[in-house]
């Protein structure tokens, strides 16, 4: 483990699984680059079917987490949206 990692992992056994992995939700939470040996990022491909009145907020939620909408398909005479 690189020097300085112990300060980053306060109270964590440096040999434990927890010391080897850290969840990062924003770039501000990321450790210094010299402490990162590799980076994994979860990717999801999803289909969301929702009533039309919820579509705008669902798209906004996805975009706030770096998601994007590949397509929109209106179904049931425009009452339901397939995102």
PATOR-949740 format. One record per residue (C-alpha): residue number from 1; residue in one letter; x, y, z. Coordinates in pm, 1 decimal, always signed. Layout:
PATOR-949740
> NUM | a | X | Y | Z
...
end
This chain:
PATOR-949740
> 1 | x | +0.0 | +0.0 | +0.0
> 2 | x | +146.5 | +342.4 | -92.5
> 3 | x | +268.9 | +580.3 | +176.6
> 4 | x | -0.4 | +805.6 | +313.5
> 5 | x | -276.1 | +552.8 | +251.2
> 6 | x | -307.2 | +484.5 | +624.3
> 7 | x | -412.1 | +846.8 | +684.6
> 8 | x | -675.9 | +812.2 | +413.7
> 9 | x | -814.9 | +491.4 | +564.5
> 10 | x | -838.9 | +606.5 | +925.6
> 11 | x | -936.0 | +321.0 | +1153.1
> 12 | x | -929.9 | +58.4 | +873.5
> 13 | x | -698.1 | -242.2 | +879.0
> 14 | x | -465.2 | -187.2 | +577.4
> 15 | x | -480.1 | -560.6 | +496.1
> 16 | x | -860.7 | -579.9 | +488.0
> 17 | x | -1085.6 | -587.2 | +181.2
> 18 | x | -1228.8 | -250.8 | +287.8
> 19 | x | -882.4 | -92.6 | +261.5
> 20 | x | -850.7 | -213.4 | -96.6
> 21 | x | -1179.0 | -69.1 | -221.8
> 22 | x | -1348.7 | +264.8 | -169.4
> 23 | x | -1683.2 | +385.2 | -304.9
> 24 | x | -1658.1 | +728.6 | -464.8
> 25 | x | -1977.5 | +915.4 | -557.8
> 26 | x | -1818.4 | +1244.3 | -661.6
> 27 | x | -1469.3 | +1343.0 | -779.0
> 28 | x | -1422.9 | +1537.5 | -454.8
> 29 | x | -1447.1 | +1206.9 | -262.0
> 30 | x | -1170.8 | +1040.3 | -465.0
> 31 | x | -833.1 | +977.4 | -298.9
> 32 | x | -515.5 | +1134.5 | -436.0
> 33 | x | -421.6 | +987.2 | -773.5
> 34 | x | -95.0 | +838.8 | -640.8
> 35 | x | -302.0 | +618.4 | -406.5
> 36 | x | -516.1 | +471.7 | -687.9
> 37 | x | -382.2 | +156.9 | -852.1
> 38 | x | -690.3 | +108.0 | -1073.0
> 39 | x | -1038.6 | +253.5 | -1113.9
> 40 | x | -1366.8 | +68.3 | -1173.9
> 41 | x | -1689.8 | +234.7 | -1272.9
> 42 | x | -2029.1 | +67.7 | -1282.5
> 43 | x | -2222.4 | +104.9 | -1607.1
> 44 | x | -2591.1 | +29.5 | -1647.8
> 45 | x | -2803.3 | +1.6 | -1958.5
> 46 | x | -3166.5 | +29.5 | -1852.5
> 47 | x | -3513.0 | +56.7 | -2001.4
> 48 | x | -3755.5 | +264.1 | -1798.4
> 49 | x | -4127.7 | +250.9 | -1872.0
> 50 | x | -4321.9 | +515.8 | -1684.1
> 51 | x | -4639.7 | +723.0 | -1702.7
> 52 | x | -4581.1 | +1037.2 | -1907.4
> 53 | x | -4617.5 | +1273.4 | -1608.9
> 54 | x | -4309.3 | +1120.7 | -1438.4
> 55 | x | -4083.3 | +1108.2 | -1746.6
> 56 | x | -3933.5 | +1457.3 | -1709.4
> 57 | x | -3828.9 | +1402.5 | -1346.5
> 58 | x | -3691.5 | +1054.8 | -1419.9
> 59 | x | -3481.8 | +1195.3 | -1705.6
> 60 | x | -3357.0 | +1473.3 | -1476.1
> 61 | x | -3261.4 | +1215.8 | -1210.6
> 62 | x | -3071.9 | +1004.5 | -1466.5
> 63 | x | -2888.7 | +1308.5 | -1603.3
> 64 | x | -2786.6 | +1413.8 | -1250.8
> 65 | x | -2602.6 | +1079.8 | -1231.0
> 66 | x | -2433.5 | +1121.0 | -1572.0
> 67 | x | -2697.9 | +915.5 | -1751.0
> 68 | x | -2854.2 | +999.9 | -2081.2
> 69 | x | -3160.5 | +901.5 | -2278.3
> 70 | x | -3088.9 | +719.5 | -2604.4
> 71 | x | -3450.0 | +725.1 | -2718.0
> 72 | x | -3805.7 | +803.9 | -2615.0
> 73 | x | -4102.0 | +604.4 | -2736.5
> 74 | x | -4457.6 | +703.4 | -2645.0
> 75 | x | -4695.7 | +411.4 | -2598.2
> 76 | x | -5066.2 | +372.2 | -2512.8
> 77 | x | -5172.9 | +684.7 | -2701.2
> 78 | x | -4900.6 | +896.1 | -2540.1
> 79 | x | -4986.3 | +803.4 | -2180.1
> 80 | x | -4674.6 | +590.0 | -2121.6
> 81 | x | -4311.0 | +662.6 | -2210.2
> 82 | x | -4039.2 | +407.3 | -2280.3
> 83 | x | -3700.5 | +567.7 | -2203.5
end
